[in-house]
């Protein structure tokens, strides 16, 4: 048995990675029965299949990629998709514009005057997004699987924003964060809902969009019904109740996909929002009729852990895949405050970078331990301001691109993600384990080739020491403070 440990830690905002071999001893040779400081692994007891990891290929990310030098482009793709890179195999792309588009747009500019969609075009997507995807597909043998998500139907089909329940009222309270909201006119932004009389038209629009991507050679296999189903943000958004989405799915979308020959090709996912309401939403929407229409439940991380609700969703709907479809740091790269607003006496950039990376690892571990099978990050890259995008301010990403000279730099989060995506390979099964304390976060998986991967996160300020027990053998290891570690057995 050969065991190696990969450790990543930060020094002055720089990621340092070390690798070492770890000795293995027979438990029978121990001086006494090993009871304390133990992590037990049970590789013969398996749970869900872990299908892989990925990120979002938004117009923002694709635009920044287009501005990179040829050398940077090649390196960027290799680091995300190459044999020695992150092994990403899932990509999320948006249907029409999202907040990480350069401007608002929709494939049919006015579907009221053009109800037959004769002016439908995805030329906007062909400018940056599809070329980047094809570059990625050309340099790797990894089979990509694309998730499409709509942020908003065409504005002409929507109700105006609903002022009392509008999240944009919160965002709008911060200077420069939102354009003035017109509560009398429908728009792509600030929420509003799809009018029921356009449910059928929207279903046909979505089917047409998916087919257009398939015709371009884009390997679409998944679609969520709506990004952030209850959020009325100041960017592209649309509010749906579970009852409304259930009607749309059952009476319009699924029959339309069936007629278009997309059933069996495209797995449908509901929710696509934060974990704290996913069980309530799913229980109201999924029944004996709608259940067979759905492949899974997508979720985000912005409202906290809620690992128990994820586990409950897995228990209640064991045939549904659980997929994290979005997460990101809520500040631009290199800035410590929310959306870039730093407060006096707040954390340093170094502290925030480490906290971001640790939060990613903590969330991935908790999600895997509660049934998640697919993980998709938000933007593959953003610029130093967390953009560019068609609304003010911006958020973080594992890679920060420099449009001025066509280069990029990786943040610590990138390397923390790699502790999972590089070593837990598609088709791995999560395995049973137990741990003696709560000082570290742990998950474990067995790859298709039989190798066992254990990821250990120490967010504390003290080094910790453990002995892994596995099939009569003992593996002693140190898990240093403020590090993430992958043990490959």
Residue pairs with C-beta under 8 A, 6 or more apart in sequence:
1 24
1 473
1 489
2 21
2 489
3 21
3 22
3 23
3 24
3 475
3 487
3 488
3 489
4 19
4 20
4 21
4 22
4 487
4 488
5 19
5 20
5 21
5 22
5 477
5 485
5 486
5 487
5 488
6 17
6 18
6 19
6 419
6 423
6 485
6 486
6 487
6 488
7 17
7 18
7 19
7 20
7 480
7 483
7 484
7 485
8 15
8 16
8 17
8 412
8 415
8 416
8 419
8 483
8 484
8 485
9 15
9 16
9 480
9 482
9 483
10 16
10 350
10 353
10 354
10 357
10 412
10 482
12 350
13 349
13 350
13 353
13 412
15 410
15 412
15 414
15 415
17 415
22 475
22 476
22 477
22 487
23 475
23 476
24 473
24 474
24 475
25 473
25 474
25 476
26 472
26 473
26 474
27 34
27 469
27 472
27 473
27 474
28 472
30 474
34 467
34 469
34 474
36 436
37 436
37 465
37 466
37 467
38 435
38 436
38 466
38 467
38 468
38 469
39 433
39 434
39 435
39 436
39 442
39 454
39 466
39 467
39 468
39 469
40 433
40 434
40 435
40 468
40 469
41 431
41 432
41 433
41 444
41 452
41 454
41 468
41 469
41 470
42 431
42 432
42 433
43 431
43 446
43 452
43 470
43 471
45 431
45 432
46 429
46 430
46 431
46 432
46 446
47 371
47 429
47 430
47 431
47 432
48 314
48 322
48 371
48 372
48 373
48 429
48 430
49 373
49 427
49 428
49 429
50 368
50 372
50 373
50 424
50 426
50 427
50 428
50 429
50 430
50 445
51 89
51 90
51 321
51 373
51 374
51 426
51 427
52 87
52 88
52 89
52 90
52 145
52 374
52 375
52 421
52 425
52 426
53 86
53 87
53 88
53 89
53 90
53 374
53 375
53 376
53 377
53 417
53 420
53 421
54 88
54 89
54 90
54 91
54 92
54 145
54 374
54 375
54 376
54 377
55 80
55 88
55 90
55 91
55 92
55 376
55 377
55 378
55 379
55 380
55 398
56 91
56 92
56 93
56 94
56 100
56 326
56 376
56 377
56 378
56 379
56 380
57 91
57 92
57 93
57 129
57 132
57 133
57 136
57 380
58 93
58 94
58 98
58 100
58 101
58 129
58 379
58 380
59 94
59 97
59 98
59 100
59 101
59 102
59 124
59 125
59 128
59 129
60 100
60 101
60 102
60 379
60 382
60 387
60 388
60 389
61 100
61 132
61 379
61 380
61 381
61 382
61 397
62 128
62 129
62 131
62 132
62 133
63 102
63 128
63 388
64 381
64 382
64 383
64 401
64 403
64 408
65 73
65 76
65 128
65 132
65 135
65 380
65 381
65 401
66 128
66 131
66 132
67 401
67 403
67 406
68 76
68 401
68 406
68 407
68 408
69 405
69 406
69 407
72 406
72 407
72 408
73 135
74 139
76 381
76 399
76 408
77 135
77 136
77 139
77 140
78 84
78 85
78 139
79 85
79 86
79 410
79 414
80 86
80 88
80 136
80 380
81 87
81 88
81 136
81 139
81 140
81 142
82 139
82 140
83 140
85 422
86 414
86 417
86 418
86 421
86 422
87 142
87 421
87 422
87 425
87 426
88 142
88 421
89 142
89 143
89 144
89 145
89 426
90 144
90 145
90 146
90 147
90 374
90 375
90 376
91 133
91 136
91 144
91 145
91 146
91 147
91 376
92 146
92 147
92 148
92 149
92 325
92 326
92 376
93 125
93 129
93 133
93 146
93 147
93 148
93 149
93 213
93 218
94 100
94 101
94 148
94 149
94 150
94 151
94 227
95 148
95 149
95 150
95 151
95 206
95 209
95 223
96 105
96 106
96 107
96 150
96 151
96 152
96 154
96 188
96 209
96 236
97 103
97 104
97 105
97 106
97 151
97 152
97 188
97 236
97 390
98 149
98 151
98 227
98 235
98 236
99 151
99 233
99 235
99 236
99 389
99 390
99 391
100 378
100 379
100 382
100 387
100 389
101 236
101 389
101 390
102 388
102 389
102 390
103 390
104 188
104 189
104 236
104 390
105 124
106 154
106 155
106 188
107 117
107 120
107 121
107 122
107 124
107 205
107 208
107 209
107 212
108 114
108 117
108 119
108 120
108 154
108 205
109 119
110 154
110 156
111 117
111 154
111 156
111 157
111 201
111 205
112 156
112 157
115 201
117 204
117 205
117 208
120 205
120 208
120 212
122 130
122 209
122 212
122 213
122 216
125 213
126 216
130 216
130 218
133 144
133 146
133 218
134 217
136 144
137 144
137 219
143 219
144 219
145 219
145 221
145 222
146 213
146 218
146 219
146 220
146 221
146 222
147 220
147 221
147 222
147 223
147 224
147 269
147 298
147 323
147 325
147 376
148 209
148 210
148 213
148 220
148 222
148 223
148 224
149 223
149 224
149 226
149 227
149 272
149 325
150 206
150 224
150 225
150 226
150 227
150 238
151 188
151 227
151 235
151 236
151 237
151 238
152 158
152 188
152 189
152 236
152 237
152 238
153 194
153 198
153 202
153 205
153 238
154 188
154 205
155 186
155 187
155 188
155 192
156 186
157 186
157 194
157 195
157 198
157 201
157 202
158 186
158 187
158 188
158 192
158 193
158 194
158 195
158 238
159 186
159 192
159 193
159 194
159 195
160 182
160 183
160 184
160 185
160 186
160 187
160 192
161 168
161 181
161 182
161 183
161 187
161 190
161 191
161 192
161 232
162 183
162 191
162 192
162 193
162 232
162 239
163 169
163 181
163 183
165 191
165 232
165 239
166 181
166 190
166 191
166 232
167 191
167 231
167 232
167 233
167 234
168 178
168 181
168 189
168 190
168 191
168 232
168 233
168 234
169 181
171 177
171 178
171 233
171 234
172 178
172 181
172 234
174 339
174 341
176 392
176 393
177 234
177 339
177 391
177 392
177 393
178 190
178 234
178 391
178 392
179 189
179 234
179 391
181 190
181 234
186 192
188 236
188 237
189 233
189 234
189 235
189 236
189 237
189 391
190 232
190 233
190 234
190 237
191 231
191 232
191 233
191 237
191 238
191 239
192 232
192 237
192 238
192 239
193 238
193 239
193 240
193 244
194 202
194 238
194 240
194 244
194 248
196 244
196 247
199 247
199 248
199 251
199 252
200 252
200 256
202 248
202 252
203 248
203 252
203 253
203 255
203 256
203 257
204 256
206 223
206 253
206 256
207 256
207 257
207 260
207 262
210 220
210 223
210 262
210 266
211 260
211 262
213 220
214 220
214 265
220 265
220 266
221 265
221 266
221 267
222 266
222 267
222 268
222 269
222 295
222 323
223 266
223 267
223 268
223 269
224 268
224 269
224 270
224 271
224 272
224 298
224 325
225 240
225 245
225 248
225 249
225 253
225 268
225 269
225 270
225 272
226 238
226 240
226 245
226 272
227 237
227 272
227 273
227 326
228 237
228 272
228 273
228 274
228 300
229 239
229 240
229 245
229 270
229 271
229 272
229 273
229 281
230 239
230 240
230 273
230 277
231 237
231 239
231 273
232 239
234 391
235 389
235 390
235 391
240 248
242 280
242 281
242 284
242 285
243 284
243 285
245 270
245 285
246 284
246 285
246 290
249 268
249 270
249 285
249 290
249 293
249 294
250 289
250 290
250 293
253 268
254 263
254 268
254 293
257 263
257 266
257 268
267 294
267 295
267 296
267 321
268 293
268 294
268 295
269 294
269 295
269 296
269 297
269 298
269 321
269 323
269 325
270 281
270 282
270 285
270 286
270 294
270 297
270 298
271 277
271 278
271 281
271 282
271 297
271 298
271 299
272 298
272 299
272 300
272 325
272 326
273 281
273 299
273 300
274 299
274 300
274 301
274 302
274 303
274 306
275 299
275 300
275 301
275 303
275 304
275 305
275 306
275 307
275 309
275 310
276 303
276 304
276 306
276 309
278 297
278 299
278 306
278 309
278 310
278 313
279 309
279 312
279 313
279 316
282 297
282 313
282 316
282 317
282 320
283 316
286 294
286 317
286 320
291 317
291 319
294 320
295 320
295 321
296 320
296 321
296 322
296 323
297 313
297 317
297 320
297 321
297 322
297 323
298 323
298 324
298 325
299 310
299 322
299 323
299 324
299 325
300 324
300 325
300 326
300 327
301 324
301 326
301 327
301 363
302 327
302 330
305 362
305 363
305 366
307 366
307 367
307 369
307 370
308 370
310 322
310 366
310 367
310 370
310 371
310 372
311 370
311 371
313 320
313 322
313 371
314 322
314 370
314 371
321 373
321 374
322 367
322 370
322 371
322 372
322 373
322 374
323 372
323 373
323 374
323 375
323 376
324 363
324 364
324 367
324 372
324 374
324 375
324 376
325 376
326 376
326 377
326 378
327 360
327 363
327 377
327 378
328 377
328 378
328 379
328 395
328 396
328 397
329 352
329 356
329 359
329 395
329 396
329 397
329 413
330 338
330 339
330 395
330 396
331 337
331 338
331 339
331 340
331 352
331 386
331 395
331 396
332 339
332 340
332 382
332 384
332 385
332 386
332 387
332 393
332 394
332 395
332 396
333 382
333 384
333 386
333 396
333 397
333 400
333 411
334 349
334 384
334 400
335 342
335 349
335 386
336 342
336 346
336 347
336 348
336 349
336 351
336 352
337 343
337 346
339 386
339 393
339 394
339 395
340 385
340 386
340 393
340 394
347 355
353 411
353 412
353 413
354 412
354 482
356 396
356 411
356 412
356 413
357 411
357 412
357 413
357 415
357 416
357 484
358 416
358 457
358 459
358 482
358 484
360 413
360 416
360 417
361 416
361 419
361 420
361 441
361 455
361 457
361 484
362 441
362 457
362 459
364 375
364 417
364 420
364 443
365 441
365 442
365 443
365 455
365 457
366 441
367 375
368 420
368 430
368 443
368 445
369 430
369 443
375 420
375 421
377 397
377 398
377 417
378 395
378 397
379 395
379 397
380 397
380 398
380 399
381 397
381 398
381 399
381 400
381 401
381 408
382 394
382 395
382 396
382 397
382 399
382 400
382 401
383 394
383 400
383 401
383 402
383 403
384 400
384 402
385 393
385 394
386 393
386 394
386 395
386 396
386 397
387 393
387 394
388 394
396 411
396 413
397 411
398 410
398 411
398 413
398 414
398 417
399 408
399 409
399 410
399 411
399 414
400 408
400 409
400 411
401 407
401 408
402 408
402 409
416 484
419 455
419 484
419 485
419 486
420 455
420 486
422 486
423 453
423 455
423 486
423 488
424 445
424 447
424 453
424 455
425 447
425 448
425 449
427 447
427 448
428 445
428 446
428 447
428 448
428 453
429 445
429 446
430 443
430 444
430 445
431 444
431 445
431 446
431 452
432 444
433 442
433 443
433 444
433 454
435 442
435 466
436 466
439 458
439 460
439 462
439 464
440 456
440 457
440 458
440 459
440 460
440 464
440 466
440 479
441 456
441 457
441 459
442 454
442 455
442 456
442 457
443 454
443 455
444 452
444 453
444 454
444 455
445 452
445 453
446 452
446 453
447 453
451 488
451 489
452 470
452 488
452 489
453 486
453 487
453 488
453 489
454 468
454 486
454 487
454 489
455 484
455 485
455 486
455 487
456 466
456 479
456 484
456 485
456 486
456 487
457 483
457 484
457 485
458 464
458 479
458 480
458 481
458 482
458 483
458 484
458 485
459 482
460 481
460 482
461 481
461 482
462 481
463 478
463 479
463 480
463 481
464 478
464 479
464 481
465 476
465 477
465 478
465 479
466 476
466 477
466 479
467 474
467 475
467 476
467 477
468 474
468 475
468 476
468 477
468 487
470 489
475 487
475 489
477 485
477 487
479 485
